[in-house]
Amino acid sequence: MSKVQVECRPTDDGWSCDVDIDGNDSGGGTRHLVGVGSTDLARLDPGAVEPTDLVRRSFEFLLERESAQSILRSFDLTDIGRYFPEYEAEIRRA
């Protein structure tokens, strides 16, 4: 499986996270920019003080369903649920 590296920095209403996915046999590496709102972090990962782990687990969720090259380059974390309705329920269980 691809290695996911996440680095988040605070913004006025949450965090902006840079995500690097190392390349593997299926293709080259990719880079993504993901926004995470404070209220979304509280809902999806209660008790977390920052979203690095949530974003990493979210990308692992995505990589189980599509290639790194198919993942949008820039999006808000909650957008995942528009494409994969089971996302929020599964990510809260993880």
C-alpha positions in Angstrom: 0.0 0.0 0.0 1.1 3.6 -0.6 2.6 5.6 2.2 0.5 8.7 3.2 2.3 11.7 4.8 0.2 14.5 6.2 1.2 17.9 7.4 -1.6 20.3 8.7 -1.4 23.9 9.6 -4.2 26.0 11.4 -6.4 28.4 9.4 -9.1 30.8 10.7 -11.8 28.1 10.7 -9.9 24.8 10.9 -6.8 23.4 9.1 -5.2 23.2 5.7 -3.4 19.9 5.2 -0.8 18.9 2.6 -1.0 15.2 1.8 1.8 13.4 -0.1 1.2 9.9 -1.3 4.4 8.0 -2.2 4.3 6.3 -5.5 4.1 2.5 -5.7 3.8 -0.1 -8.5 0.5 1.4 -9.7 2.0 4.9 -10.5 3.9 7.9 -9.3 3.3 9.9 -6.2 0.7 12.6 -5.8 0.2 15.7 -3.7 -3.2 16.9 -2.4 -4.5 19.9 -0.4 -7.3 19.2 2.0 -9.4 21.6 4.1 -10.7 20.4 7.5 -13.2 22.6 9.4 -13.1 22.7 13.2 -16.7 21.4 13.4 -16.0 18.6 11.0 -13.0 17.4 13.1 -15.2 17.4 16.2 -17.9 15.4 14.5 -15.6 12.9 12.7 -12.9 12.4 15.3 -14.3 13.6 18.7 -11.6 14.5 21.2 -9.0 15.1 18.5 -7.2 18.5 18.8 -5.8 18.4 15.3 -6.7 16.5 12.1 -3.5 14.8 11.0 -4.6 11.3 12.0 -8.1 11.8 10.6 -6.8 13.0 7.3 -4.3 10.1 7.1 -7.1 7.6 7.8 -9.4 9.3 5.3 -6.7 8.9 2.6 -6.3 5.2 3.5 -10.1 4.9 3.1 -9.8 6.5 -0.4 -6.9 4.4 -1.5 -8.9 1.3 -0.7 -11.4 2.5 -3.3 -9.4 4.3 -6.0 -5.8 5.0 -7.2 -3.9 8.0 -5.8 -4.0 9.6 -9.3 -7.9 9.5 -9.2 -8.1 11.4 -5.9 -8.9 15.1 -6.3 -5.9 17.4 -5.9 -7.7 19.9 -3.7 -10.9 19.4 -1.7 -12.6 19.7 1.7 -12.6 16.5 3.8 -16.4 16.4 3.9 -16.4 16.2 0.1 -15.4 12.5 0.4 -19.0 11.7 1.6 -20.4 13.0 -1.6 -18.5 10.4 -3.6 -18.6 7.6 -0.9 -21.7 7.8 1.3 -20.3 5.2 3.7 -17.3 7.5 4.5 -18.5 9.2 7.7 -19.9 6.1 9.3 -16.7 4.1 8.5 -14.2 6.8 9.5 -15.9 7.4 12.9 -15.6 3.6 13.6 -11.9 3.6 12.7 
